[in-house]
Amino acid sequence: MIDFVQNTLDGVTAGASYALLAVGFTLIFGVLRRANLSYGPAIMLGAYTATWVFLQTGAGLIVLLVVAVLATVLAGSYVERLCFAPHRKGAAAAAMVASFAIWMQLEELATLLLPRHLYAFPALYEGGPLIFGPFFLRVESLLILLAAIAVCFVGWKVLYATRFGIAVRAVIDDPRAAELSGIDVGAVSLRVFAVSSAIGGLTGFLIVSSHEQVTPMLGMWSTLKGMLAMMLGGLGSLPGAIAGGLALGLIEAHSQWYLGPQFRDFIAYLLLFALLAARPPWMNTRSAY
Amino acid sequence: MLSVRELVTAYGKIEALRGVSLEVTQGSITCLLGPNGAGKTTLMMTIAGILKPRSGSIRFSENEIAALPAHAIVARGIALVPENRLVFPSMTVLENLHAGAYQRKNGFDDDIERAFTRFPRLKERAAQLAGTLSGGEQQMLAVARALMSRPKLLLMDEPSLGLAPLVVEEIFTIIAELHRDGVTIFLVEQNAHMALKVAHRFYLMEQGRVTFSGDPGSLAEDEVIRRAYLGSSKS
């Protein structure tokens, strides 16, 4: 029982990061109906730029957060203009393949900036974990989970209570009718990309500062976990993205404990396969949010 | 007001418009007739900026608009009520109207009131999702949404399509009202009987070309058109 509870806490810890990643993926997928494979590498480039600034100047956490967000937004907008804007009308596969090519480019750029395999990053929280009897929970994961919920809440408010939100939802519903209503679909898509990249920058910052290190695995890791969590959460729903992220964290933690580390990813992918095959009603591929 | 010259629009190698020229004069109701596949919707979509013409010109109030994107054409004062309405199904009726007023930023509360006065049914259903409305209500919403941009020229692509006769009657009453309020209207319509009651000028399109133009009188005189669109021969 103690193991089960502690595993659950560990699952929430990992799941909080997955949830944040999934929120960013979901925003892009909701508007463009495209999977942006370069999302993870853009996050990695943001985190690398922040690390580089840290190494050069020893700047504090707030400055590093701003740098990570700005660099990720820049990388994300580059991806949008290069991969997604030219293929807006149809050619979903072309956009996805293009975003894969940019993936390589962004990763190369990051490793040119910082060629070693591992760099230290300042800690998000210096104190120890919260301890309740036999259990412990890292404060960092709690912060990440709170950030995920806050991002989701603000995102929801923006989508349902602002002029920009109405435009975004109109584009999701029917891009052609949105254009006919006077909405600049290209500009709205770019802004959604920039916003989701800013969320990505925040996510990257939180992840590397809670791990206190960066490695070149961050890009691939972010894309895989984020996409997986988004799909588990039903593709295109913000609360679903949070739920999917937490579910993925819990599945990984429990399967690692009960079945062994080699099953950690296996079970998650197996479940995804089963979900895609069964297509339960909440796995909605049409409407978003 | 709107002047289309030698317009060619193609889907790949297939030319859907093969040199279309026509005029819509300010303050008129102009009606475009033609069989399915004649290119009527393509023409509407090209004027509205959704499709890019291969050649030719579209002038609106003396300005060339053929190269502009759709949202910029809305800003110039042209709004299209598209075929099959294309309301935003997962948004409420009120949100659909807000989307239509996107370029106005603010100060359109009066227009929403006016839309609700014109279409009382939409007021009753203001908080309902547009996807749950009936076909006639969706058509009214599509018209109301287009009007939110305060267009000088309203394009309507088959507003009566798939609607019950009573609702069609209602739609044409609204068209006449809009015209009285000073909106110039250019509509595609298969229902020539209804169109004859309101329109001042007719064009007939066949296979991507304009093959007839004239006023309601000459339309009724034309033997071919009468047989094809009015379903009766001259007695």
Contacts between the chains, C-beta under 8 A, distances in Angstrom:
chain1	res1	chain2	res2	distance
A	163	B	98	7.3
A	163	B	102	7.0
A	163	B	105	7.1
A	166	B	91	7.3
A	166	B	95	5.7
A	166	B	98	5.1
A	166	B	99	5.3
A	166	B	102	7.2
A	167	B	99	7.0
A	167	B	102	5.8
A	169	B	88	7.0
A	169	B	90	7.1
A	169	B	91	5.8
A	169	B	95	7.4
A	170	B	88	5.2
A	170	B	91	6.9
A	170	B	99	4.4
A	170	B	102	7.7
A	172	B	90	7.8
A	173	B	88	4.0
A	173	B	89	6.1
A	173	B	90	5.5
A	173	B	91	6.3
A	174	B	86	5.4
A	174	B	88	6.0
A	174	B	89	7.9
A	176	B	50	6.1
A	176	B	82	7.5
A	176	B	86	6.7
A	177	B	82	6.6
A	177	B	86	3.9
A	177	B	87	7.3
A	177	B	88	6.5
A	178	B	88	7.7
A	178	B	99	7.0
A	179	B	49	7.7
A	179	B	50	6.5
A	179	B	69	7.4
A	179	B	70	4.1
A	179	B	71	5.7
A	180	B	48	6.1
A	180	B	50	6.9
A	180	B	70	5.8
A	180	B	74	7.1
A	180	B	79	7.4
A	180	B	80	5.3
A	180	B	82	6.1
A	180	B	86	7.4
A	180	B	146	7.8
A	181	B	74	7.0
A	181	B	99	5.0
A	181	B	100	5.0
A	181	B	102	5.8
A	181	B	145	6.4
A	181	B	146	7.9
A	181	B	148	7.9
A	181	B	149	7.3
A	182	B	71	5.0
A	182	B	74	3.5
A	182	B	75	6.5
A	182	B	79	7.9
A	182	B	100	7.5
A	182	B	102	5.0
A	182	B	103	4.2
A	182	B	149	5.4
A	183	B	71	6.0
A	183	B	99	6.8
A	183	B	102	4.9
A	184	B	69	7.3
A	184	B	71	4.6
A	185	B	71	7.5
A	186	B	69	7.9
A	287	B	90	5.2
